[in-house]
Amino acid sequence: MEYVLDQIIKTKKQHVCGSKEWRILRVGVDIRLKCMGCGREIIMLRHELNKRVVGSKSTNT
Ligand SMILES: [Zn+2]
């Protein structure tokens, strides 16, 4: 899966706040994500994210 800045992705498992949607803030070897529910930011390795993501809400490039 390719990731682009400001893309909204969905994960299989929901965050503690109940949201499954994340905005991509930075793309590199690791990916910085911001929870769309509570605004918390996390950093995840790309291959870890690939296992968790189920799709993209926005296909804007
Ligand atoms: Zn959250």
N, CA, C, O and the ligand as a Tripos MOL2 file, in Angstrom:
@<TRIPOS>MOLECULE
protein
  245   243    62     0     0
PROTEIN
NO_CHARGES

@<TRIPOS>ATOM
      1 N           0.8370   -1.1930    0.0000 N.3       1 MET1
      2 CA          0.0000    0.0000    0.0000 C.3       1 MET1
      3 C           0.8780    1.2520    0.0000 C.2       1 MET1
      4 O           1.8770    1.3320    0.7150 O.2       1 MET1
      5 N           0.4860    2.2080   -0.8060 N.am      2 GLU2
      6 CA          1.1930    3.4840   -0.8610 C.3       2 GLU2
      7 C           0.5100    4.4830    0.0630 C.2       2 GLU2
      8 O          -0.7150    4.5160    0.1720 O.2       2 GLU2
      9 N           1.3140    5.2840    0.7150 N.am      3 TYR3
     10 CA          0.7770    6.2840    1.6360 C.3       3 TYR3
     11 C           1.1740    7.6720    1.1550 C.2       3 TYR3
     12 O           2.3020    7.9010    0.7170 O.2       3 TYR3
     13 N           0.2320    8.5800    1.2460 N.am      4 VAL4
     14 CA          0.5200    9.9670    0.8830 C.3       4 VAL4
     15 C           0.0790   10.8820    2.0240 C.2       4 VAL4
     16 O          -0.7960   10.5350    2.8170 O.2       4 VAL4
     17 N           0.6870   12.0240    2.0850 N.am      5 LEU5
     18 CA          0.3630   12.9810    3.1400 C.3       5 LEU5
     19 C          -1.1120   13.3660    3.0820 C.2       5 LEU5
     20 O          -1.6830   13.5370    2.0050 O.2       5 LEU5
     21 N          -1.7110   13.4980    4.2550 N.am      6 ASP6
     22 CA         -3.0970   13.9180    4.4140 C.3       6 ASP6
     23 C          -4.1090   12.8690    3.9630 C.2       6 ASP6
     24 O          -5.3140   13.1240    3.9440 O.2       6 ASP6
     25 N          -3.6170   11.7040    3.6050 N.am      7 GLN7
     26 CA         -4.5180   10.6040    3.2760 C.3       7 GLN7
     27 C          -5.1820   10.1120    4.5670 C.2       7 GLN7
     28 O          -4.5550   10.0970    5.6260 O.2       7 GLN7
     29 N          -6.4400    9.7140    4.4730 N.am      8 ILE8
     30 CA         -7.1380    9.1300    5.6160 C.3       8 ILE8
     31 C          -7.1880    7.6190    5.4210 C.2       8 ILE8
     32 O          -7.6980    7.1220    4.4170 O.2       8 ILE8
     33 N          -6.6500    6.9020    6.4000 N.am      9 ILE9
     34 CA         -6.6730    5.4440    6.3090 C.3       9 ILE9
     35 C          -7.4990    4.8720    7.4600 C.2       9 ILE9
     36 O          -7.7330    5.5220    8.4790 O.2       9 ILE9
     37 N          -7.9320    3.6230    7.2510 N.am     10 LYS10
     38 CA         -8.7000    2.9390    8.2920 C.3      10 LYS10
     39 C          -7.9340    1.7080    8.7470 C.2      10 LYS10
     40 O          -7.2950    1.0280    7.9440 O.2      10 LYS10
     41 N          -8.0040    1.4340   10.0270 N.am     11 THR11
     42 CA         -7.3380    0.2580   10.5750 C.3      11 THR11
     43 C          -8.3690   -0.7540   11.0670 C.2      11 THR11
     44 O          -9.5160   -0.4170   11.3600 O.2      11 THR11
     45 N          -7.9150   -2.0200   11.1500 N.am     12 LYS12
     46 CA         -8.8030   -3.0900   11.6130 C.3      12 LYS12
     47 C          -9.2520   -2.8340   13.0380 C.2      12 LYS12
     48 O         -10.4300   -2.9590   13.3730 O.2      12 LYS12
     49 N          -8.2800   -2.4690   13.8730 N.am     13 LYS13
     50 CA         -8.5670   -2.3080   15.2890 C.3      13 LYS13
     51 C          -8.7850   -0.8360   15.5940 C.2      13 LYS13
     52 O          -8.0590    0.0210   15.0890 O.2      13 LYS13
     53 N          -9.7610   -0.5470   16.4020 N.am     14 GLN14
     54 CA        -10.0240    0.8520   16.7210 C.3      14 GLN14
     55 C          -9.0840    1.3600   17.8110 C.2      14 GLN14
     56 O          -8.5870    0.5950   18.6360 O.2      14 GLN14
     57 N          -8.8610    2.6450   17.7900 N.am     15 HIS15
     58 CA         -8.0820    3.2980   18.8320 C.3      15 HIS15
     59 C          -8.8730    3.2830   20.1330 C.2      15 HIS15
     60 O         -10.0630    2.9660   20.1330 O.2      15 HIS15
     61 N          -8.2220    3.6220   21.2410 N.am     16 VAL16
     62 CA         -8.9150    3.6360   22.5320 C.3      16 VAL16
     63 C         -10.1100    4.5820   22.5420 C.2      16 VAL16
     64 O         -11.0470    4.3930   23.3180 O.2      16 VAL16
     65 N         -10.0790    5.6060   21.6770 N.am     17 CYS17
     66 CA        -11.1730    6.5800   21.6310 C.3      17 CYS17
     67 C         -12.3390    6.0800   20.7890 C.2      17 CYS17
     68 O         -13.4080    6.6900   20.7940 O.2      17 CYS17
     69 N         -12.1500    4.9760   20.0630 N.am     18 GLY18
     70 CA        -13.2350    4.4130   19.2700 C.3      18 GLY18
     71 C         -13.1280    4.6850   17.7870 C.2      18 GLY18
     72 O         -13.8860    4.1200   17.0000 O.2      18 GLY18
     73 N         -12.2000    5.5410   17.3890 N.am     19 SER19
     74 CA        -12.0470    5.8710   15.9740 C.3      19 SER19
     75 C         -11.1440    4.8530   15.2760 C.2      19 SER19
     76 O         -10.1880    4.3480   15.8650 O.2      19 SER19
     77 N         -11.4610    4.5610   14.0150 N.am     20 LYS20
     78 CA        -10.6080    3.6820   13.2140 C.3      20 LYS20
     79 C          -9.9330    4.4440   12.0930 C.2      20 LYS20
     80 O          -9.2770    3.8520   11.2360 O.2      20 LYS20
     81 N         -10.0940    5.7580   12.1010 N.am     21 GLU21
     82 CA         -9.5610    6.5580   11.0030 C.3      21 GLU21
     83 C          -8.3690    7.3840   11.4590 C.2      21 GLU21
     84 O          -8.3520    7.9400   12.5580 O.2      21 GLU21
     85 N          -7.3700    7.4470   10.5800 N.am     22 TRP22
     86 CA         -6.1250    8.1400   10.8860 C.3      22 TRP22
     87 C          -5.7250    8.9980    9.6910 C.2      22 TRP22
     88 O          -5.9170    8.6160    8.5370 O.2      22 TRP22
     89 N          -5.1700   10.1530    9.9940 N.am     23 ARG23
     90 CA         -4.6170   11.0030    8.9440 C.3      23 ARG23
     91 C          -3.0990   10.8300    8.9160 C.2      23 ARG23
     92 O          -2.4510   10.7790    9.9610 O.2      23 ARG23
     93 N          -2.5550   10.7430    7.7360 N.am     24 ILE24
     94 CA         -1.1120   10.5670    7.5960 C.3      24 ILE24
     95 C          -0.4130   11.9210    7.6230 C.2      24 ILE24
     96 O          -0.7090   12.8090    6.8220 O.2      24 ILE24
     97 N           0.5190   12.0580    8.5600 N.am     25 LEU25
     98 CA          1.2290   13.3260    8.7390 C.3      25 LEU25
     99 C           2.6370   13.2900    8.1630 C.2      25 LEU25
    100 O           3.1680   14.3260    7.7600 O.2      25 LEU25
    101 N           3.2380   12.1260    8.1190 N.am     26 ARG26
    102 CA          4.5890   12.0160    7.5980 C.3      26 ARG26
    103 C           4.7900   10.6330    7.0140 C.2      26 ARG26
    104 O           4.3210    9.6430    7.5750 O.2      26 ARG26
    105 N           5.4830   10.5600    5.8950 N.am     27 VAL27
    106 CA          5.7410    9.2850    5.2410 C.3      27 VAL27
    107 C           7.2410    9.0990    5.0980 C.2      27 VAL27
    108 O           7.9330    9.9650    4.5630 O.2      27 VAL27
    109 N           7.7360    7.9800    5.5730 N.am     28 GLY28
    110 CA          9.1590    7.6530    5.4550 C.3      28 GLY28
    111 C           9.3050    6.1720    5.7240 C.2      28 GLY28
    112 O           8.4320    5.3810    5.3680 O.2      28 GLY28
    113 N          10.4150    5.7900    6.3570 N.am     29 VAL29
    114 CA         10.5450    4.4010    6.8080 C.3      29 VAL29
    115 C           9.4670    4.1240    7.8500 C.2      29 VAL29
    116 O           8.8950    3.0360    7.9150 O.2      29 VAL29
    117 N           9.2150    5.1390    8.6530 N.am     30 ASP30
    118 CA          8.0780    5.0350    9.5630 C.3      30 ASP30
    119 C           7.0370    6.0810    9.1710 C.2      30 ASP30
    120 O           7.3310    7.0610    8.4870 O.2      30 ASP30
    121 N           5.8300    5.8400    9.6220 N.am     31 ILE31
    122 CA          4.6910    6.6700    9.2360 C.3      31 ILE31
    123 C           4.1360    7.3330   10.4960 C.2      31 ILE31
    124 O           3.8720    6.6670   11.4970 O.2      31 ILE31
    125 N           3.9660    8.6370   10.4300 N.am     32 ARG32
    126 CA          3.3370    9.3330   11.5520 C.3      32 ARG32
    127 C           1.8470    9.4990   11.2520 C.2      32 ARG32
    128 O           1.4550    9.9590   10.1790 O.2      32 ARG32
    129 N           1.0400    9.1150   12.2230 N.am     33 LEU33
    130 CA         -0.4130    9.1310   12.0570 C.3      33 LEU33
    131 C          -1.0600    9.9560   13.1520 C.2      33 LEU33
    132 O          -0.5810   10.0050   14.2840 O.2      33 LEU33
    133 N          -2.1530   10.5990   12.7930 N.am     34 LYS34
    134 CA         -2.9320   11.3250   13.7930 C.3      34 LYS34
    135 C          -4.3310   10.7290   13.8340 C.2      34 LYS34
    136 O          -4.9910   10.5840   12.8050 O.2      34 LYS34
    137 N          -4.7660   10.3900   15.0230 N.am     35 CYS35
    138 CA         -6.0950    9.8150   15.1910 C.3      35 CYS35
    139 C          -7.1560   10.8630   14.8740 C.2      35 CYS35
    140 O          -7.0920   11.9930   15.3590 O.2      35 CYS35
    141 N          -8.1280   10.4770   14.0590 N.am     36 MET36
    142 CA         -9.1880   11.4070   13.6800 C.3      36 MET36
    143 C         -10.2070   11.5760   14.8080 C.2      36 MET36
    144 O         -11.0210   12.5000   14.7860 O.2      36 MET36
    145 N         -10.1540   10.6850   15.7830 N.am     37 GLY37
    146 CA        -11.1000   10.7700   16.8820 C.3      37 GLY37
    147 C         -10.6110   11.7000   17.9790 C.2      37 GLY37
    148 O         -11.3060   12.6420   18.3580 O.2      37 GLY37
    149 N          -9.4120   11.4320   18.4880 N.am     38 CYS38
    150 CA         -8.9270   12.1670   19.6580 C.3      38 CYS38
    151 C          -7.7310   13.0530   19.3510 C.2      38 CYS38
    152 O          -7.3230   13.8450   20.1990 O.2      38 CYS38
    153 N          -7.1660   12.9380   18.1690 N.am     39 GLY39
    154 CA         -6.0720   13.8160   17.7880 C.3      39 GLY39
    155 C          -4.7010   13.3630   18.2490 C.2      39 GLY39
    156 O          -3.7110   14.0590   18.0230 O.2      39 GLY39
    157 N          -4.6290   12.2170   18.8870 N.am     40 ARG40
    158 CA         -3.3370   11.7190   19.3520 C.3      40 ARG40
    159 C          -2.4760   11.3010   18.1550 C.2      40 ARG40
    160 O          -2.9820   10.7750   17.1640 O.2      40 ARG40
    161 N          -1.1880   11.5400   18.2650 N.am     41 GLU41
    162 CA         -0.2780   11.1790   17.1800 C.3      41 GLU41
    163 C           0.5510    9.9620   17.5690 C.2      41 GLU41
    164 O           1.0100    9.8380   18.7040 O.2      41 GLU41
    165 N           0.7300    9.0740   16.6110 N.am     42 ILE42
    166 CA          1.5770    7.9040   16.8320 C.3      42 ILE42
    167 C           2.5250    7.7480   15.6490 C.2      42 ILE42
    168 O           2.2850    8.2830   14.5660 O.2      42 ILE42
    169 N           3.5930    7.0150   15.8760 N.am     43 ILE43
    170 CA          4.5140    6.6810   14.7940 C.3      43 ILE43
    171 C           4.5550    5.1650   14.6690 C.2      43 ILE43
    172 O           4.7290    4.4520   15.6560 O.2      43 ILE43
    173 N           4.3920    4.6870   13.4440 N.am     44 MET44
    174 CA          4.3660    3.2540   13.2190 C.3      44 MET44
    175 C           5.2630    2.9030   12.0430 C.2      44 MET44
    176 O           5.3110    3.6320   11.0520 O.2      44 MET44
    177 N           5.9710    1.7890   12.1530 N.am     45 LEU45
    178 CA          6.7710    1.3360   11.0270 C.3      45 LEU45
    179 C           5.8510    0.9600    9.8740 C.2      45 LEU45
    180 O           4.7430    0.4660   10.0810 O.2      45 LEU45
    181 N           6.3270    1.2010    8.6590 N.am     46 ARG46
    182 CA          5.5030    0.9770    7.4810 C.3      46 ARG46
    183 C           4.9810   -0.4610    7.4010 C.2      46 ARG46
    184 O           3.8090   -0.6810    7.0970 O.2      46 ARG46
    185 N           5.8470   -1.4330    7.6740 N.am     47 HIS47
    186 CA          5.3900   -2.8220    7.5570 C.3      47 HIS47
    187 C           4.4150   -3.1830    8.6700 C.2      47 HIS47
    188 O           3.5720   -4.0610    8.4900 O.2      47 HIS47
    189 N           4.5170   -2.5200    9.8110 N.am     48 GLU48
    190 CA          3.5380   -2.7410   10.8720 C.3      48 GLU48
    191 C           2.1820   -2.1580   10.4660 C.2      48 GLU48
    192 O           1.1340   -2.7640   10.6940 O.2      48 GLU48
    193 N           2.2270   -0.9890    9.8700 N.am     49 LEU49
    194 CA          0.9960   -0.3460    9.4300 C.3      49 LEU49
    195 C           0.3170   -1.1680    8.3250 C.2      49 LEU49
    196 O          -0.9070   -1.3010    8.2990 O.2      49 LEU49
    197 N           1.1290   -1.7140    7.4190 N.am     50 ASN50
    198 CA          0.5750   -2.5340    6.3360 C.3      50 ASN50
    199 C          -0.2670   -3.6810    6.8680 C.2      50 ASN50
    200 O          -1.2490   -4.0740    6.2390 O.2      50 ASN50
    201 N           0.1090   -4.2250    8.0240 N.am     51 LYS51
    202 CA         -0.6190   -5.3540    8.6100 C.3      51 LYS51
    203 C          -1.9380   -4.9120    9.2220 C.2      51 LYS51
    204 O          -2.8710   -5.7050    9.3510 O.2      51 LYS51
    205 N          -2.0100   -3.6340    9.6000 N.am     52 ARG52
    206 CA         -3.1720   -3.1580   10.3490 C.3      52 ARG52
    207 C          -4.2010   -2.4230    9.4900 C.2      52 ARG52
    208 O          -5.3820   -2.3610    9.8320 O.2      52 ARG52
    209 N          -3.7440   -1.8790    8.3940 N.am     53 VAL53
    210 CA         -4.6340   -1.0240    7.6190 C.3      53 VAL53
    211 C          -5.6190   -1.8740    6.7940 C.2      53 VAL53
    212 O          -5.2540   -2.9260    6.2680 O.2      53 VAL53
    213 N          -6.8470   -1.4100    6.6940 N.am     54 VAL54
    214 CA         -7.8350   -2.1330    5.8950 C.3      54 VAL54
    215 C          -8.2510   -1.3320    4.6620 C.2      54 VAL54
    216 O          -8.9220   -1.8650    3.7770 O.2      54 VAL54
    217 N          -7.8720   -0.0980    4.5980 N.am     55 GLY55
    218 CA         -8.2370    0.6620    3.4130 C.3      55 GLY55
    219 C          -8.0400    2.1410    3.6040 C.2      55 GLY55
    220 O          -7.6650    2.6260    4.6720 O.2      55 GLY55
    221 N          -8.3110    2.8380    2.5210 N.am     56 SER56
    222 CA         -8.1550    4.2800    2.5120 C.3      56 SER56
    223 C          -9.4990    4.9080    2.2380 C.2      56 SER56
    224 O         -10.2460    4.4510    1.3730 O.2      56 SER56
    225 N          -9.8020    5.9470    2.9720 N.am     57 LYS57
    226 CA        -11.0840    6.6110    2.8080 C.3      57 LYS57
    227 C         -11.0090    7.5890    1.6410 C.2      57 LYS57
    228 O         -11.9340    7.6940    0.8360 O.2      57 LYS57
    229 N          -9.8910    8.2990    1.5700 N.am     58 SER58
    230 CA         -9.7100    9.3090    0.5360 C.3      58 SER58
    231 C          -8.6350    8.8670   -0.4400 C.2      58 SER58
    232 O          -7.5580    8.4400   -0.0240 O.2      58 SER58
    233 N          -8.9060    8.9600   -1.6950 N.am     59 THR59
    234 CA         -7.9170    8.5710   -2.6910 C.3      59 THR59
    235 C          -7.3100    9.7950   -3.3650 C.2      59 THR59
    236 O          -6.6920    9.6950   -4.4240 O.2      59 THR59
    237 N          -7.4930   10.9300   -2.7440 N.am     60 ASN60
    238 CA         -6.8890   12.1620   -3.2450 C.3      60 ASN60
    239 C          -5.3650   12.0520   -3.3090 C.2      60 ASN60
    240 O          -4.7300   11.5790   -2.3660 O.2      60 ASN60
    241 N          -4.8010   12.4780   -4.3950 N.am     61 THR61
    242 CA         -3.3470   12.4560   -4.4770 C.3      61 THR61
    243 C          -2.8270   13.8570   -4.7610 C.2      61 THR61
    244 O          -1.6170   14.0560   -4.8680 O.2      61 THR61
    245 ZN         -8.0400    8.2130   19.1350 Zn       62 ZN62
@<TRIPOS>BOND
     1     1     2 1
     2     2     3 1
     3     3     4 2
     4     3     5 am
     5     5     6 1
     6     6     7 1
     7     7     8 2
     8     7     9 am
     9     9    10 1
    10    10    11 1
    11    11    12 2
    12    11    13 am
    13    13    14 1
    14    14    15 1
    15    15    16 2
    16    15    17 am
    17    17    18 1
    18    18    19 1
    19    19    20 2
    20    19    21 am
    21    21    22 1
    22    22    23 1
    23    23    24 2
    24    23    25 am
    25    25    26 1
    26    26    27 1
    27    27    28 2
    28    27    29 am
    29    29    30 1
    30    30    31 1
    31    31    32 2
    32    31    33 am
    33    33    34 1
    34    34    35 1
    35    35    36 2
    36    35    37 am
    37    37    38 1
    38    38    39 1
    39    39    40 2
    40    39    41 am
    41    41    42 1
    42    42    43 1
    43    43    44 2
    44    43    45 am
    45    45    46 1
    46    46    47 1
    47    47    48 2
    48    47    49 am
    49    49    50 1
    50    50    51 1
    51    51    52 2
    52    51    53 am
    53    53    54 1
    54    54    55 1
    55    55    56 2
    56    55    57 am
    57    57    58 1
    58    58    59 1
    59    59    60 2
    60    59    61 am
    61    61    62 1
    62    62    63 1
    63    63    64 2
    64    63    65 am
    65    65    66 1
    66    66    67 1
    67    67    68 2
    68    67    69 am
    69    69    70 1
    70    70    71 1
    71    71    72 2
    72    71    73 am
    73    73    74 1
    74    74    75 1
    75    75    76 2
    76    75    77 am
    77    77    78 1
    78    78    79 1
    79    79    80 2
    80    79    81 am
    81    81    82 1
    82    82    83 1
    83    83    84 2
    84    83    85 am
    85    85    86 1
    86    86    87 1
    87    87    88 2
    88    87    89 am
    89    89    90 1
    90    90    91 1
    91    91    92 2
    92    91    93 am
    93    93    94 1
    94    94    95 1
    95    95    96 2
    96    95    97 am
    97    97    98 1
    98    98    99 1
    99    99   100 2
   100    99   101 am
   101   101   102 1
   102   102   103 1
   103   103   104 2
   104   103   105 am
   105   105   106 1
   106   106   107 1
   107   107   108 2
   108   107   109 am
   109   109   110 1
   110   110   111 1
   111   111   112 2
   112   111   113 am
   113   113   114 1
   114   114   115 1
   115   115   116 2
   116   115   117 am
   117   117   118 1
   118   118   119 1
   119   119   120 2
   120   119   121 am
   121   121   122 1
   122   122   123 1
   123   123   124 2
   124   123   125 am
   125   125   126 1
   126   126   127 1
   127   127   128 2
   128   127   129 am
   129   129   130 1
   130   130   131 1
   131   131   132 2
   132   131   133 am
   133   133   134 1
   134   134   135 1
   135   135   136 2
   136   135   137 am
   137   137   138 1
   138   138   139 1
   139   139   140 2
   140   139   141 am
   141   141   142 1
   142   142   143 1
   143   143   144 2
   144   143   145 am
   145   145   146 1
   146   146   147 1
   147   147   148 2
   148   147   149 am
   149   149   150 1
   150   150   151 1
   151   151   152 2
   152   151   153 am
   153   153   154 1
   154   154   155 1
   155   155   156 2
   156   155   157 am
   157   157   158 1
   158   158   159 1
   159   159   160 2
   160   159   161 am
   161   161   162 1
   162   162   163 1
   163   163   164 2
   164   163   165 am
   165   165   166 1
   166   166   167 1
   167   167   168 2
   168   167   169 am
   169   169   170 1
   170   170   171 1
   171   171   172 2
   172   171   173 am
   173   173   174 1
   174   174   175 1
   175   175   176 2
   176   175   177 am
   177   177   178 1
   178   178   179 1
   179   179   180 2
   180   179   181 am
   181   181   182 1
   182   182   183 1
   183   183   184 2
   184   183   185 am
   185   185   186 1
   186   186   187 1
   187   187   188 2
   188   187   189 am
   189   189   190 1
   190   190   191 1
   191   191   192 2
   192   191   193 am
   193   193   194 1
   194   194   195 1
   195   195   196 2
   196   195   197 am
   197   197   198 1
   198   198   199 1
   199   199   200 2
   200   199   201 am
   201   201   202 1
   202   202   203 1
   203   203   204 2
   204   203   205 am
   205   205   206 1
   206   206   207 1
   207   207   208 2
   208   207   209 am
   209   209   210 1
   210   210   211 1
   211   211   212 2
   212   211   213 am
   213   213   214 1
   214   214   215 1
   215   215   216 2
   216   215   217 am
   217   217   218 1
   218   218   219 1
   219   219   220 2
   220   219   221 am
   221   221   222 1
   222   222   223 1
   223   223   224 2
   224   223   225 am
   225   225   226 1
   226   226   227 1
   227   227   228 2
   228   227   229 am
   229   229   230 1
   230   230   231 1
   231   231   232 2
   232   231   233 am
   233   233   234 1
   234   234   235 1
   235   235   236 2
   236   235   237 am
   237   237   238 1
   238   238   239 1
   239   239   240 2
   240   239   241 am
   241   241   242 1
   242   242   243 1
   243   243   244 2
@<TRIPOS>SUBSTRUCTURE
     1 MET1         2 RESIDUE 1 A MET
     2 GLU2         6 RESIDUE 1 A GLU
     3 TYR3        10 RESIDUE 1 A TYR
     4 VAL4        14 RESIDUE 1 A VAL
     5 LEU5        18 RESIDUE 1 A LEU
     6 ASP6        22 RESIDUE 1 A ASP
     7 GLN7        26 RESIDUE 1 A GLN
     8 ILE8        30 RESIDUE 1 A ILE
     9 ILE9        34 RESIDUE 1 A ILE
    10 LYS10       38 RESIDUE 1 A LYS
    11 THR11       42 RESIDUE 1 A THR
    12 LYS12       46 RESIDUE 1 A LYS
    13 LYS13       50 RESIDUE 1 A LYS
    14 GLN14       54 RESIDUE 1 A GLN
    15 HIS15       58 RESIDUE 1 A HIS
    16 VAL16       62 RESIDUE 1 A VAL
    17 CYS17       66 RESIDUE 1 A CYS
    18 GLY18       70 RESIDUE 1 A GLY
    19 SER19       74 RESIDUE 1 A SER
    20 LYS20       78 RESIDUE 1 A LYS
    21 GLU21       82 RESIDUE 1 A GLU
    22 TRP22       86 RESIDUE 1 A TRP
    23 ARG23       90 RESIDUE 1 A ARG
    24 ILE24       94 RESIDUE 1 A ILE
    25 LEU25       98 RESIDUE 1 A LEU
    26 ARG26      102 RESIDUE 1 A ARG
    27 VAL27      106 RESIDUE 1 A VAL
    28 GLY28      110 RESIDUE 1 A GLY
    29 VAL29      114 RESIDUE 1 A VAL
    30 ASP30      118 RESIDUE 1 A ASP
    31 ILE31      122 RESIDUE 1 A ILE
    32 ARG32      126 RESIDUE 1 A ARG
    33 LEU33      130 RESIDUE 1 A LEU
    34 LYS34      134 RESIDUE 1 A LYS
    35 CYS35      138 RESIDUE 1 A CYS
    36 MET36      142 RESIDUE 1 A MET
    37 GLY37      146 RESIDUE 1 A GLY
    38 CYS38      150 RESIDUE 1 A CYS
    39 GLY39      154 RESIDUE 1 A GLY
    40 ARG40      158 RESIDUE 1 A ARG
    41 GLU41      162 RESIDUE 1 A GLU
    42 ILE42      166 RESIDUE 1 A ILE
    43 ILE43      170 RESIDUE 1 A ILE
    44 MET44      174 RESIDUE 1 A MET
    45 LEU45      178 RESIDUE 1 A LEU
    46 ARG46      182 RESIDUE 1 A ARG
    47 HIS47      186 RESIDUE 1 A HIS
    48 GLU48      190 RESIDUE 1 A GLU
    49 LEU49      194 RESIDUE 1 A LEU
    50 ASN50      198 RESIDUE 1 A ASN
    51 LYS51      202 RESIDUE 1 A LYS
    52 ARG52      206 RESIDUE 1 A ARG
    53 VAL53      210 RESIDUE 1 A VAL
    54 VAL54      214 RESIDUE 1 A VAL
    55 GLY55      218 RESIDUE 1 A GLY
    56 SER56      222 RESIDUE 1 A SER
    57 LYS57      226 RESIDUE 1 A LYS
    58 SER58      230 RESIDUE 1 A SER
    59 THR59      234 RESIDUE 1 A THR
    60 ASN60      238 RESIDUE 1 A ASN
    61 THR61      242 RESIDUE 1 A THR
    62 ZN62       245 GROUP 0 **** ****
